[in-house]
Amino acid sequence: MSIDVKKIGEKVEKESRVLAGVRSEIEKVIIGQEYMIERLLTGLLCNNHVLIEGVPGLAKTLAVTTLAKTVKASFRRIQFTPDLLPADLIGTLIYNPRSGEFTTKKGPVFANIILADEINRAPAKVQSALLEAMQERQVTIGEESHALDDPFMVLATQNPIEQEGTYPLPEAQIDRFMLKILVTYPNRDEEKKILEKMAGSAPKIEVEPVIETSDILRLRGLTDEIYMDEKIKDYIISIVQATRTPEEFGLDIGSMIQYGASPRATIFLAMASRAHALLQGRGYVTPQDVKSIGMDVLRHRVIITYEAEAEEKTPEDIVAAIFDNVPVP
């Protein structure tokens, strides 16, 4: 097995240059926010969806559009609004009076990378249409199903629920996002760099496309090859199990958890841990990879009770307690 790990390590070292090129292009525009950039790349490597939450003005949309510019792939931005209709997203059937036939007009969801901007401002019917695209990677228009492009990933931004004019996303849809990341304010030094670079009437920063869809598919295959020891697999299972039966792990937080994480969380945590290891330049997964990415995989999958809310506990508090108490291999 050590020989295999060595070969994987050599592949990772080679591909790290490709990923470094993507990062350097993004960092031309985005100052700081290394955490957000790394999580977006994790979603790209795993061909899965990422939900980005933060107050307006933190470069959420800019980060996604910049990432899309580094990839030679189709990209569409969809601005979600309360009056958006499913047909505006997936497309519709158009009647031709001359031929008497209906033709399919595909919507903006038919692209490799989708930016769902302010996703929590759209009504339930639109969310249902997007749900099929995210999970089945197809959409149904009329009586026909149409497969979406490969790769296909939704990078969605949302403002905090407390803000006016937003709707909470259904749990079923939130669960389809591999990662939910919380974007915070830049520090003082980063903000000064932002001021110096962006405080102009029309700042122009060119971003070059450095990878193609074939590169993404190759990197995705390499991500699947990253070695994961049986002890790491057991550790991931223990983490997810602890969200359902915390008392088995010596945690007195059962009354604060309404629903624990589903098996999808186990799958996503394993995939994201492999991608995190690849981004760190390693061909094998360590417990620290699981810890580093675990909060982003689990924070939106642990549903807390009213009792936890009354005690001002958050899902992040619950997940942090689990990571602190589950034995590390």
Backbone torsions as a table, in degrees:
resi	resn	phi	psi	omega
1	MET	NA	-32.3	-178.9
2	SER	-63.7	-32.9	177.7
3	ILE	-65.5	-43.0	178.7
4	ASP	-60.6	-44.9	-179.7
5	VAL	-61.6	-38.3	179.4
6	LYS	-63.8	-42.4	178.9
7	LYS	-64.4	-41.3	178.1
8	ILE	-62.7	-41.2	178.6
9	GLY	-59.5	-37.7	178.3
10	GLU	-66.6	-40.0	177.2
11	LYS	-63.9	-42.4	-178.9
12	VAL	-62.5	-42.0	-180.0
13	GLU	-61.4	-39.5	179.4
14	LYS	-67.2	-46.3	-176.3
15	GLU	-75.1	-18.9	179.1
16	SER	-60.5	-29.2	178.1
17	ARG	-66.6	-37.0	177.8
18	VAL	-64.0	-47.3	-179.5
19	LEU	-65.8	-35.7	177.5
20	ALA	-63.6	-35.7	177.0
21	GLY	-64.3	-40.5	177.5
22	VAL	-63.8	-46.4	-179.8
23	ARG	-59.8	-44.4	-176.0
24	SER	-64.8	-35.2	177.6
25	GLU	-67.4	-42.9	179.8
26	ILE	-64.3	-39.8	-177.1
27	GLU	-71.4	-9.8	171.2
28	LYS	-63.4	-32.8	-174.9
29	VAL	-104.5	-45.7	-174.8
30	ILE	-93.2	121.5	179.3
31	ILE	-99.6	129.2	-175.3
32	GLY	72.1	-147.6	177.3
33	GLN	52.3	36.5	178.6
34	GLU	-59.4	-36.1	179.9
35	TYR	-60.5	-48.0	-179.6
36	MET	-64.3	-43.1	-179.3
37	ILE	-61.4	-43.8	-178.9
38	GLU	-64.6	-38.4	-179.8
39	ARG	-70.9	-34.9	175.6
40	LEU	-64.1	-40.9	177.4
41	LEU	-66.7	-33.6	175.9
42	THR	-61.2	-45.7	177.1
43	GLY	-60.9	-39.0	179.4
44	LEU	-64.7	-43.0	-179.6
45	LEU	-67.2	-31.5	-177.6
46	CYS	-95.6	-1.2	-177.0
47	ASN	53.5	47.1	-178.8
48	ASN	-134.1	173.3	-169.3
49	HIS	-94.8	149.1	-177.9
50	VAL	-129.2	133.7	176.4
51	LEU	-107.3	124.7	-176.4
52	ILE	-113.8	120.4	-178.6
53	GLU	-116.0	137.5	177.8
54	GLY	175.7	161.8	179.7
55	VAL	-67.7	159.1	-179.9
56	PRO	-59.9	146.5	174.4
57	GLY	95.2	9.2	-177.7
58	LEU	-101.0	16.8	175.6
59	ALA	71.7	25.7	177.7
60	LYS	-62.9	-53.7	-179.3
61	THR	-64.7	-42.1	-179.1
62	LEU	-62.0	-38.9	179.7
63	ALA	-63.7	-42.4	-178.8
64	VAL	-68.3	-45.6	179.9
65	THR	-64.8	-34.8	178.0
66	THR	-67.9	-42.8	176.0
67	LEU	-58.3	-43.8	-178.9
68	ALA	-62.6	-34.0	-180.0
69	LYS	-69.6	-23.7	179.4
70	THR	-79.6	-10.1	-177.3
71	VAL	-111.4	132.5	175.1
72	LYS	-81.3	74.9	-177.5
73	ALA	-147.4	163.8	179.9
74	SER	-73.9	140.9	-176.6
75	PHE	-138.9	134.6	175.7
76	ARG	-134.3	137.0	174.1
77	ARG	-103.9	129.6	178.7
78	ILE	-118.9	118.0	178.6
79	GLN	-87.3	114.1	-178.1
80	PHE	-82.6	129.0	-179.5
81	THR	-135.4	162.6	-178.9
82	PRO	-61.9	-23.6	-179.2
83	ASP	-98.1	10.4	178.8
84	LEU	-68.0	141.0	178.8
85	LEU	-111.5	154.7	177.4
86	PRO	-54.1	-37.5	-179.9
87	ALA	-63.7	-29.7	177.2
88	ASP	-66.8	-19.8	-176.3
89	LEU	-97.7	-53.7	-172.1
90	ILE	-98.2	-20.2	-176.8
91	GLY	111.4	-176.4	-176.1
92	THR	-156.5	175.8	174.9
93	LEU	-97.7	133.2	-179.9
94	ILE	-114.6	129.5	-177.8
95	TYR	-85.9	130.4	176.5
96	ASN	-102.6	107.0	-175.9
97	PRO	-64.9	-24.3	180.0
98	ARG	-70.9	-47.4	-178.4
99	SER	-89.6	-18.4	-177.5
100	GLY	73.9	18.1	-178.5
101	GLU	-117.8	160.7	175.7
102	PHE	-100.2	136.3	174.2
103	THR	-116.1	150.6	-177.3
104	THR	-89.2	127.0	173.1
105	LYS	-109.9	109.4	-175.6
106	LYS	-74.9	145.0	-179.4
107	GLY	-90.6	-176.9	-175.8
108	PRO	-69.1	-10.4	-179.9
109	VAL	-69.6	-13.3	179.5
110	PHE	-83.9	76.2	178.2
111	ALA	-153.5	166.9	179.9
112	ASN	-74.2	-44.3	-179.0
113	ILE	-121.8	124.2	-179.6
114	ILE	-112.5	127.1	170.3
115	LEU	-99.3	108.2	176.3
116	ALA	-93.4	91.4	-173.0
117	ASP	-80.0	129.5	-178.0
118	GLU	52.3	56.3	-173.2
119	ILE	-59.1	-28.9	-176.3
120	ASN	-85.5	17.2	173.9
121	ARG	-102.3	-2.1	-176.7
122	ALA	-99.2	152.3	-178.5
123	PRO	-74.1	174.7	-171.9
124	ALA	-62.3	-37.6	-177.5
125	LYS	-62.8	-37.8	178.9
126	VAL	-68.3	-40.4	178.8
127	GLN	-62.9	-36.3	179.0
128	SER	-65.9	-40.4	178.4
129	ALA	-64.3	-40.0	179.6
130	LEU	-69.5	-32.2	-178.4
131	LEU	-60.3	-43.3	178.5
132	GLU	-62.7	-41.7	-179.8
133	ALA	-63.6	-41.7	-177.0
134	MET	-69.2	-40.6	-174.4
135	GLN	-87.2	-49.7	-174.2
136	GLU	-90.5	-12.1	-176.0
137	ARG	55.6	40.2	174.2
138	GLN	-153.5	162.6	173.9
139	VAL	-132.3	152.8	179.3
140	THR	-109.4	119.9	176.7
141	ILE	-119.1	114.8	-173.5
142	GLY	68.4	-122.7	179.9
143	GLU	-105.0	3.1	-176.4
144	GLU	-109.8	143.4	174.1
145	SER	-102.5	138.1	-177.6
146	HIS	-122.2	125.0	179.0
147	ALA	-71.6	143.7	178.4
148	LEU	-89.1	166.3	-178.1
149	ASP	-67.6	158.7	176.3
150	ASP	-124.4	123.2	4.0
151	PRO	-75.8	157.8	175.8
152	PHE	-137.5	122.4	178.1
153	MET	-144.0	140.7	177.4
154	VAL	-103.4	121.5	174.1
155	LEU	-109.7	105.8	-172.2
156	ALA	-107.4	141.6	174.0
157	THR	-112.2	148.8	174.6
158	GLN	-148.1	148.8	173.6
159	ASN	-86.9	156.1	178.7
160	PRO	-55.5	144.3	-174.6
161	ILE	-57.1	-30.2	-176.5
162	GLU	-64.4	-18.2	-176.7
163	GLN	-74.0	152.1	-176.0
164	GLU	-67.3	141.0	175.0
165	GLY	81.5	21.8	178.2
166	THR	-118.1	153.3	-179.8
167	TYR	-122.3	138.4	176.1
168	PRO	-67.3	135.9	178.6
169	LEU	-73.0	146.8	176.5
170	PRO	-61.4	145.1	-179.8
171	GLU	-56.9	-37.7	-178.8
172	ALA	-61.2	-36.3	179.7
173	GLN	-77.4	-41.0	178.9
174	ILE	-58.4	-36.8	-177.4
175	ASP	-66.7	-20.5	179.0
176	ARG	-76.0	-18.1	177.1
177	PHE	-79.3	124.7	179.3
178	MET	-62.4	-44.5	-176.9
179	LEU	-127.3	143.6	166.2
180	LYS	-121.5	118.3	-177.0
181	ILE	-114.3	145.0	178.6
182	LEU	-107.2	120.2	-177.6
183	VAL	-94.9	130.9	-177.4
184	THR	-111.7	174.7	-179.2
185	TYR	-68.5	150.7	175.0
186	PRO	-72.0	159.1	175.5
187	ASN	-79.2	179.2	-173.2
188	ARG	-61.8	-45.0	-178.8
189	ASP	-64.4	-42.7	179.6
190	GLU	-63.8	-39.3	-178.6
191	GLU	-66.4	-33.7	177.7
192	LYS	-67.2	-40.4	177.2
193	LYS	-63.7	-38.7	177.3
194	ILE	-61.2	-44.6	179.7
195	LEU	-59.4	-46.9	-176.5
196	GLU	-67.2	-33.5	-176.3
197	LYS	-87.1	-35.1	-169.1
198	MET	-108.6	-12.5	-174.2
199	ALA	-81.9	63.3	175.9
200	GLY	-136.0	169.2	-177.6
201	SER	-67.8	-32.6	-179.9
202	ALA	-153.9	74.6	179.7
203	PRO	-65.5	126.6	-177.8
204	LYS	-114.8	115.5	177.7
205	ILE	-127.5	115.8	-177.5
206	GLU	-83.2	132.1	176.6
207	VAL	-114.2	127.3	-177.2
208	GLU	-94.4	138.6	172.3
209	PRO	-70.2	125.1	-174.5
210	VAL	-117.2	-13.2	177.0
211	ILE	-134.8	156.6	178.7
212	GLU	-112.5	173.4	179.7
213	THR	-61.8	-32.2	178.0
214	SER	-64.2	-35.1	176.7
215	ASP	-66.1	-39.8	179.7
216	ILE	-63.4	-43.1	179.7
217	LEU	-64.2	-37.9	178.4
218	ARG	-67.4	-43.6	178.8
219	LEU	-64.9	-35.5	177.4
220	ARG	-63.6	-41.2	177.0
221	GLY	-63.3	-39.3	178.0
222	LEU	-66.2	-37.1	177.7
223	THR	-59.0	-40.4	178.9
224	ASP	-66.4	-24.2	-178.3
225	GLU	-83.1	-16.1	-177.7
226	ILE	-54.1	129.3	-174.0
227	TYR	-72.6	132.9	176.5
228	MET	-127.8	117.2	-178.8
229	ASP	-68.6	155.9	179.1
230	GLU	-59.6	-34.4	179.4
231	LYS	-65.5	-35.2	177.7
232	ILE	-68.9	-40.2	177.5
233	LYS	-61.3	-44.2	178.4
234	ASP	-63.7	-35.3	178.9
235	TYR	-65.1	-43.2	178.6
236	ILE	-62.2	-44.5	179.3
237	ILE	-62.8	-40.7	178.7
238	SER	-62.4	-41.1	179.5
239	ILE	-60.2	-47.7	-178.2
240	VAL	-68.9	-40.6	178.2
241	GLN	-61.0	-34.8	-179.0
242	ALA	-66.3	-21.0	176.0
243	THR	-76.9	-16.3	-178.8
244	ARG	-102.2	-43.8	-179.0
245	THR	-128.2	71.4	-175.1
246	PRO	-63.8	-25.8	-178.8
247	GLU	-63.9	-26.8	178.1
248	GLU	-67.9	-16.0	-179.4
249	PHE	-112.6	19.4	177.1
250	GLY	73.3	23.5	-179.2
251	LEU	-106.6	128.5	-179.9
252	ASP	-97.8	57.7	-178.5
253	ILE	-126.4	13.0	-177.7
254	GLY	-58.7	-35.1	-179.0
255	SER	-72.0	-12.4	-178.7
256	MET	-95.9	-9.0	-177.2
257	ILE	-108.8	118.1	176.8
258	GLN	-81.9	-48.7	176.3
259	TYR	-135.7	136.8	176.0
260	GLY	-88.8	-176.2	-177.5
261	ALA	-76.8	147.9	-178.8
262	SER	-86.7	171.0	175.7
263	PRO	-57.3	-23.4	175.7
264	ARG	-60.4	-33.6	177.8
265	ALA	-63.8	-38.6	178.0
266	THR	-62.1	-45.5	-179.8
267	ILE	-62.7	-48.6	-176.8
268	PHE	-66.8	-35.7	-179.7
269	LEU	-66.1	-38.8	177.4
270	ALA	-66.6	-45.0	-179.7
271	MET	-63.8	-45.8	-178.2
272	ALA	-66.6	-34.9	178.1
273	SER	-64.7	-39.9	176.7
274	ARG	-63.4	-45.0	180.0
275	ALA	-63.9	-38.4	179.1
276	HIS	-63.4	-41.4	177.8
277	ALA	-61.7	-42.6	178.8
278	LEU	-61.8	-42.2	-179.7
279	LEU	-67.8	-23.6	176.2
280	GLN	-88.0	-0.3	176.9
281	GLY	83.6	25.5	-180.0
282	ARG	-117.7	151.6	178.5
283	GLY	-98.5	11.2	-179.9
284	TYR	-144.5	155.7	-177.5
285	VAL	-95.2	137.2	174.5
286	THR	-112.4	163.0	175.4
287	PRO	-56.9	-29.9	179.8
288	GLN	-66.7	-31.8	175.3
289	ASP	-61.3	-44.3	179.7
290	VAL	-62.9	-43.1	179.6
291	LYS	-66.6	-40.0	-176.2
292	SER	-65.3	-39.9	-174.9
293	ILE	-97.7	-14.4	-171.5
294	GLY	-60.0	-40.1	-178.8
295	MET	-61.2	-39.5	-178.0
296	ASP	-71.8	-25.7	178.0
297	VAL	-81.2	-33.3	-169.5
298	LEU	-102.3	-21.7	-170.4
299	ARG	-59.8	-30.9	-178.5
300	HIS	-98.2	4.8	-179.9
301	ARG	-109.9	-9.1	176.9
302	VAL	-100.5	111.5	-179.0
303	ILE	-95.4	121.2	-176.3
304	ILE	-91.3	162.5	-178.7
305	THR	-88.4	171.5	175.2
306	TYR	-63.9	-31.5	178.6
307	GLU	-62.3	-41.2	177.7
308	ALA	-65.3	-40.5	178.7
309	GLU	-64.0	-38.5	179.2
310	ALA	-63.6	-32.3	178.1
311	GLU	-89.7	9.8	178.4
312	GLU	58.4	37.3	174.5
313	LYS	-93.7	144.6	178.4
314	THR	-113.6	163.6	174.4
315	PRO	-56.2	-33.9	178.2
316	GLU	-62.1	-38.2	177.4
317	ASP	-62.4	-41.9	-179.4
318	ILE	-65.0	-47.7	-178.7
319	VAL	-63.9	-40.2	179.2
320	ALA	-62.2	-40.4	178.9
321	ALA	-63.7	-37.7	179.2
322	ILE	-65.7	-46.0	179.3
323	PHE	-64.4	-31.4	-179.9
324	ASP	-73.4	-23.5	-170.9
325	ASN	-109.6	-24.2	179.3
326	VAL	-75.5	126.8	-177.1
327	PRO	-58.2	136.2	180.0
328	VAL	-91.9	132.0	-179.7
329	PRO	-69.5	NA	NA
